[in-house]
Amino acid sequence: MSDATLPAPARRAAFAPDWGMRIFGLLVVAYLIYAASQLDLGLGRLVTGLGEGARFLARMVPPNFERWELLVEGLLESIQIAVLATVIGLVLSLPVGLMAARNIAPWWLSGPVRAFIAVCRSLHYVIVAILFVKAVGFGALAGVFALVIASVGFVSKLFAEAVEEISMKQVEAVRATGAGTLAVLLYAVLPQVASRFVGFSLYQLDSNLRNSTLVGIVGAGGIGGTLFAAFKRFDYDFVSAILIAIIALILLAELISGRIRAAMR
């Protein structure tokens, strides 16, 4: 039988349909529709909200900087809260991160320390700020404590993961000289992760500057308290001035941290 008389082989689709993923996608879409209906999300509320938002923005223009002393006082307090919380948090995060690294710490130490880090990360810093406001009262102290907890939870986790990625050859070489634990950390571990720790520190400072403006809303000091008071008085032109000052502060912090990162490269 010649090749011309042989039946042509059946062609298979180049991209066979994945019915499993299609069904999964339909289920996701169905759940989104169900969730939107349960939360009363609709086009009518969106249109109404756009109109109310336009009127709200109109009342914020032009911004009122007449009470600039109150504005500067709140900003300075927020900066102080952020810097203190960052420094204290970094000092605590360094040993906590080392104890959480599973390649240099025994399991009976790294396990509980990692659980402690998970607890620090499990609660939002605003909730922690509310708890500290109830414990120590209104003011900047509650804000500092709340942001310290947030800093420890974030920096310790990233620092521990960075330590776990180091080359153990340098650690073994230093240990072979008979060096103790502290010497191993100083000469074999920390030099490998120092630049990353500085990067984490700059990011956390930038984050704490933003967060310090929010914890004040619950009474933990900073410009957030001034912002919340202006909202309660319907003083929207002063609200606009506060928001502009906060944005300028964050942009300035981003510029400075970017210059520091560039200098370290």
Secondary structure in CASP SS format (residue, H / E / C, confidence):
PFRMAT SS
TARGET T0000
AUTHOR 0000-0000-0000
METHOD secondary structure of the structure
MODEL  1
M C 1.00
S C 1.00
D H 1.00
A H 1.00
T H 1.00
L C 1.00
P C 1.00
A C 1.00
P C 1.00
A C 1.00
R C 1.00
R C 1.00
A C 1.00
A C 1.00
F C 1.00
A C 1.00
P C 1.00
D C 1.00
W H 1.00
G H 1.00
M H 1.00
R H 1.00
I H 1.00
F H 1.00
G H 1.00
L H 1.00
L H 1.00
V H 1.00
V H 1.00
A H 1.00
Y H 1.00
L H 1.00
I H 1.00
Y H 1.00
A H 1.00
A H 1.00
S H 1.00
Q H 1.00
L C 1.00
D C 1.00
L C 1.00
G C 1.00
L H 1.00
G H 1.00
R H 1.00
L H 1.00
V H 1.00
T H 1.00
G H 1.00
L H 1.00
G H 1.00
E H 1.00
G H 1.00
A H 1.00
R H 1.00
F H 1.00
L H 1.00
A H 1.00
R H 1.00
M C 1.00
V C 1.00
P C 1.00
P C 1.00
N C 1.00
F C 1.00
E C 1.00
R C 1.00
W H 1.00
E H 1.00
L H 1.00
L H 1.00
V H 1.00
E H 1.00
G H 1.00
L H 1.00
L H 1.00
E H 1.00
S H 1.00
I H 1.00
Q H 1.00
I H 1.00
A H 1.00
V H 1.00
L H 1.00
A H 1.00
T H 1.00
V H 1.00
I H 1.00
G H 1.00
L H 1.00
V H 1.00
L H 1.00
S H 1.00
L H 1.00
P H 1.00
V H 1.00
G H 1.00
L H 1.00
M H 1.00
A H 1.00
A C 1.00
R C 1.00
N C 1.00
I C 1.00
A C 1.00
P C 1.00
W H 1.00
W H 1.00
L H 1.00
S H 1.00
G H 1.00
P H 1.00
V H 1.00
R H 1.00
A H 1.00
F H 1.00
I H 1.00
A H 1.00
V H 1.00
C H 1.00
R H 1.00
S H 1.00
L C 1.00
H C 1.00
Y H 1.00
V H 1.00
I H 1.00
V H 1.00
A H 1.00
I H 1.00
L H 1.00
F H 1.00
V H 1.00
K H 1.00
A H 1.00
V H 1.00
G C 1.00
F C 1.00
G C 1.00
A H 1.00
L H 1.00
A H 1.00
G H 1.00
V H 1.00
F H 1.00
A H 1.00
L H 1.00
V H 1.00
I H 1.00
A H 1.00
S H 1.00
V H 1.00
G H 1.00
F H 1.00
V H 1.00
S H 1.00
K H 1.00
L H 1.00
F H 1.00
A H 1.00
E H 1.00
A H 1.00
V H 1.00
E H 1.00
E C 1.00
I C 1.00
S C 1.00
M H 1.00
K H 1.00
Q H 1.00
V H 1.00
E H 1.00
A H 1.00
V H 1.00
R H 1.00
A H 1.00
T C 1.00
G C 1.00
A C 1.00
G C 1.00
T H 1.00
L H 1.00
A H 1.00
V H 1.00
L H 1.00
L H 1.00
Y H 1.00
A H 1.00
V H 1.00
L H 1.00
P H 1.00
Q H 1.00
V H 1.00
A H 1.00
S H 1.00
R H 1.00
F H 1.00
V H 1.00
G H 1.00
F H 1.00
S H 1.00
L H 1.00
Y H 1.00
Q H 1.00
L H 1.00
D H 1.00
S H 1.00
N H 1.00
L H 1.00
R H 1.00
N H 1.00
S H 1.00
T H 1.00
L H 1.00
V H 1.00
G H 1.00
I H 1.00
V H 1.00
G C 1.00
A C 1.00
G C 1.00
G C 1.00
I H 1.00
G H 1.00
G H 1.00
T H 1.00
L H 1.00
F H 1.00
A H 1.00
A H 1.00
F H 1.00
K H 1.00
R C 1.00
F C 1.00
D C 1.00
Y H 1.00
D H 1.00
F H 1.00
V H 1.00
S H 1.00
A H 1.00
I H 1.00
L H 1.00
I H 1.00
A H 1.00
I H 1.00
I H 1.00
A H 1.00
L H 1.00
I H 1.00
L H 1.00
L H 1.00
A H 1.00
E H 1.00
L H 1.00
I H 1.00
S H 1.00
G H 1.00
R H 1.00
I H 1.00
R H 1.00
A H 1.00
A H 1.00
M H 1.00
R C 1.00
END
